[in-house]
């Protein structure tokens, strides 16, 4: 018998019953209550997510800096500020704006900001899990209903 053969009719079924599709069952539903979030688990998860966001931020700033530098935006800003701040006849100014736009400074501040964000997001997520657990003890948690896809 080949794999493409038609199925045998079930014994005891009338011909009109064999041609009808099976009745559609309603999707099953499960009612669950989220009573506790483990703080250690929340901390690990939020640390990984914030670390990924840090990498995305750092790469985005580096790419944006590269594009703006290639377009000459920083040179235009330096020239404009120099023209506005240097009096006529003088060749130097007390304001060194060119150092503000060095890649080491920009990426250094980005790394510092990203590291602070990783620590703050991790700490706040862990604190949020603890606060949720306390509130859940008082009111009973969050009720969630899951259902099967049709």
C-alpha positions as CSV (number, residue, x, y, z in Angstrom):
1,X,0.0,0.0,0.0
2,X,1.4,3.4,-1.0
3,X,1.6,6.5,1.2
4,X,-0.7,8.3,-1.1
5,X,-3.5,5.8,-1.0
6,X,-7.0,7.0,0.1
7,X,-8.0,6.1,3.7
8,X,-10.2,3.2,4.3
9,X,-13.8,4.0,5.3
10,X,-14.5,3.5,9.0
11,X,-16.8,0.5,9.7
12,X,-20.2,1.6,10.8
13,X,-20.2,5.0,9.2
14,X,-22.8,5.9,6.6
15,X,-21.5,7.4,3.4
16,X,-22.9,10.9,4.1
17,X,-21.0,11.0,7.5
18,X,-17.7,10.2,5.8
19,X,-17.8,13.3,3.6
20,X,-18.5,15.8,6.4
21,X,-15.6,17.6,8.0
22,X,-15.0,17.0,11.7
23,X,-16.7,19.4,14.0
24,X,-14.5,22.4,15.0
25,X,-13.6,22.4,18.6
26,X,-13.5,25.6,20.6
27,X,-10.0,26.7,21.6
28,X,-9.0,25.6,25.1
29,X,-8.5,28.4,27.7
30,X,-6.4,28.4,30.8
31,X,-6.9,30.9,33.6
32,X,-3.6,31.5,35.5
33,X,-2.6,33.9,38.2
34,X,0.9,35.4,38.3
35,X,1.5,35.5,42.0
36,X,5.3,35.9,42.2
37,X,8.2,37.1,40.1
38,X,11.5,35.8,41.3
39,X,13.8,38.8,41.9
40,X,16.9,36.9,40.9
41,X,15.4,35.9,37.6
42,X,14.1,39.4,36.9
43,X,17.6,40.7,37.7
44,X,19.3,38.3,35.3
45,X,16.8,38.9,32.5
46,X,16.9,42.7,32.8
47,X,20.7,42.7,33.0
48,X,20.9,40.8,29.7
49,X,18.3,43.0,28.0
50,X,20.0,46.2,29.2
51,X,23.4,44.9,28.1
52,X,22.0,44.3,24.6
53,X,20.5,47.8,24.6
54,X,23.9,49.2,25.6
55,X,25.6,47.5,22.7
56,X,22.9,48.7,20.3
57,X,23.3,52.3,21.7
58,X,27.1,52.2,21.4
59,X,27.0,50.9,17.8
60,X,24.3,53.4,16.8
61,X,26.3,56.3,18.2
62,X,29.5,55.1,16.5
63,X,27.8,54.8,13.1
64,X,26.0,58.1,13.5
65,X,29.3,59.8,14.5
66,X,31.0,58.3,11.5
67,X,28.3,59.5,9.1
68,X,28.2,63.0,10.5
69,X,32.0,63.3,10.5
70,X,32.2,62.1,6.9
71,X,29.6,64.7,6.0
72,X,31.6,67.4,7.6
73,X,29.0,68.4,10.1
74,X,31.4,68.7,13.0
75,X,33.8,70.9,11.0
76,X,31.0,73.2,10.1
77,X,30.0,73.5,13.7
78,X,33.6,74.3,14.7
79,X,34.0,76.9,12.0
80,X,30.6,78.6,12.9
81,X,31.4,78.7,16.6
82,X,34.9,80.0,15.8
83,X,33.5,82.8,13.6
84,X,31.0,83.8,16.3
85,X,33.4,83.8,19.3
86,X,36.7,85.0,17.9
87,X,36.9,88.8,17.7
88,X,38.1,90.4,14.5
89,X,41.9,90.5,14.2
90,X,42.6,87.7,16.7
91,X,43.7,84.3,15.6
92,X,43.0,82.2,18.7
93,X,40.1,81.9,21.0
94,X,39.7,80.8,24.6
95,X,37.0,78.3,23.6
96,X,38.4,75.0,22.2
97,X,35.2,73.5,20.7
98,X,37.1,71.2,18.4
99,X,37.9,68.9,21.4
100,X,34.2,68.5,22.1
101,X,33.7,66.5,18.9
102,X,36.6,64.0,19.2
103,X,35.5,60.4,18.7
104,X,37.2,59.3,22.0
105,X,35.2,61.9,24.0
106,X,31.9,61.1,22.2
107,X,32.2,57.3,22.5
108,X,33.6,57.6,26.0
109,X,30.5,59.5,27.2
110,X,28.3,57.0,25.3
111,X,30.0,54.1,27.1
112,X,29.6,55.9,30.5
113,X,25.9,56.6,29.9
114,X,25.3,53.1,28.7
115,X,27.1,51.6,31.8
116,X,25.0,53.7,34.1
117,X,21.8,52.7,32.2
118,X,22.7,49.0,32.6
119,X,23.1,49.4,36.3
120,X,20.0,51.5,36.8
121,X,17.7,49.3,34.6
122,X,18.9,46.2,36.3
123,X,18.4,47.6,39.8
124,X,15.0,49.1,39.0
125,X,13.8,45.9,37.4
126,X,14.8,43.9,40.4
127,X,13.2,46.4,42.7
128,X,10.1,46.3,40.5
129,X,9.9,42.5,41.0
130,X,10.1,42.9,44.8
131,X,7.4,45.6,44.8
132,X,5.2,43.4,42.6
133,X,5.6,40.5,45.0
134,X,4.6,42.6,48.0
135,X,1.6,44.0,46.1
136,X,0.7,40.5,44.9
137,X,0.6,39.3,48.5
138,X,-2.0,42.0,49.2
139,X,-4.3,41.7,46.2
140,X,-3.6,38.2,44.8
141,X,-1.6,38.8,41.7
142,X,-2.5,39.3,38.0
143,X,-5.0,37.0,36.4
144,X,-3.9,35.9,32.9
145,X,-6.0,34.0,30.4
146,X,-4.3,31.9,27.8
147,X,-6.1,30.3,24.8
148,X,-5.0,28.0,22.0
149,X,-4.6,29.5,18.6
150,X,-7.3,28.5,16.2
